[in-house]
Amino acid sequence: MTNIFIANLDFGITSEDLKATFSQFGEVSYAHVVYDNKTKKSKGFGYVEMEDLSQANTAIQALNGMEVNERVLDVKLATPKEKRPQTIDRPKEKFTPSTSRETRTPREPRTPRVSRESRTMNEERPARDVKTVKEVKTSERRVMRPRRKKKED
């Protein structure tokens, strides 16, 4: 079996349309348009499996570059992922932030604070505004509970 990749499809084309188009050139065992899972809208490409390689090649030659609904089709043999050429010239570099731990210079050690206990009594402290709080007489508060239902005799 030969797997064919069709790109630049119109978004209204269905799998049945693909099967009908490619069946003109030979027996089609499988036709599939790829849809987005969330939006259920066509992604614009699909796959067709044909039984015979020679029939698949004639279909590719006839349909490649054909204009369908004002879009030029790109039809070619589908290749497995591991056999595809790498599109990027260089491999992806590992992300390293600009301030990584290795490149950062260490901070200066902080000077220790003077604790309250270590201050001497002769040392002057800054003056503080002292506010006095009035004492409020508190009374016992009654907690309100819902009334009980009266028993019916």
N, C-alpha and C positions, 0 to 999 in steps of 0.2 A: 504494500500500500504506500501511496505517496501523499504526503501532507503538504498542502499549499496554504500560504499566508496571503491574505488580501488586506491591504491597507487603504486608507482614505475613502472608506465607504460612506455613503450618505447615511444619516442617522435614522432614516425611515426604512432602510433595507432590512429584511428579516432573514432568518436561516432558510426558510422555504424559497425565498427569492434567490439566494445563493445556490441552493441545490438545483433549482430550475435552470439557472444560467449555466452552471458547469455541467449539467446533465446533457447539454447539447453536444459536448465533446467526448462523452463516455460515461461509464457507470460511476455514480457518486455514492460512496458508502456513508459519508458523514459530512454535514455542513453545519457550521455554528458561528453565529455572530456574538461577540463578547459584549456583555452589558455590565454597567456599573451596579454594584450591589445596593448602594444606598438610594440612588436616584432612579434606578431601573431604566436608564437611558443608554442607548448604544454608545460604545466607546469609539466606534468608527473603524473597527477592524474585525476580521473573522478568519476562520480556518475551514478548509474543505479537504476531505480525504477521498482520493480516487484510487481505483483498483490498479489501473495500468499506468506505468511510467510514461509511455509514449503518448497516451491520451492526455495525461497531466501536462506534459511539455507543450502539446499543441494548444491546450486551453490557456496556459500561461502566456504563450506567444501571441495568441489571439486577443486576450483580455487585458494584457499589460499595456497601460497608456490609454485605454478606452475611457471615454468620458461618459459617466452615468450621473444624471441629475446635477449637471454642471460641476462634477468632481472627477478628476483624473485618477483612475484606479492604479494601484501599485500591487502587482501580482508577482509572487516569487515563491520558490520552494522554501518551506519552513525548515529551519534548522534547530536542533536541540540546543538548550541553553549552554551546555558545556562546549559546544563546537562553534559558538558565535565569536566573531572577532571582538576584541575589547574596544569600545568606542573612545575611551580616554587613553591618551598617550602614556601617562604615568599613573602608577597605582595611587590610590587615595592615601593621603598622609593622615597620621593619627593627630587628632585635635589636641593641641597643647595651649592652654591659656597663657596670656602674656605675663602673668604674675604667678608662675608656678613656684612651688616650694624650693626647687633646686636653684632657680635663678634669683630668688629674692634675697636681699641682704638682711641679715638679722638686725633686730631693733636694738637700740641702746637699752641697757638695763635701767629700770626705774630706780629712783632714789626712794628708800623706804620712808614711809610716813612716820611721823612722831605720834605715838599713841598717847591717849589722855593720861594714862598711868605714869608714863615716863616724863611728863612735863613736871617741872618743879613748881612749887607753890608760889615762888616769887615771880614767876613769869606772868606777865600781864596778858589778860584775855580781852578780846574785843567786847565792848559793851553791847548788851542785848536789851531789846525792849521786852519787858516782862508784862504779860497781860494777866489780869486776875480774872478768875472764873467765879461767877456767883453760884452759890449752892442753891439748887432748886429743890423744894420740898416735894418729894414723890409720895404719891398715895397709892394704895393698893388698887389695882384695876380689876374690875369684874369682867370675866370672860363671857361673852354672849354666846349661847348655844341655841340651836333650834328647839322649838317646843315639841314635846312629845305628843303623839296622837292619842286622843282619848279612846279608851276601850269601849267598844259597843257591846252592850249586854243582850 
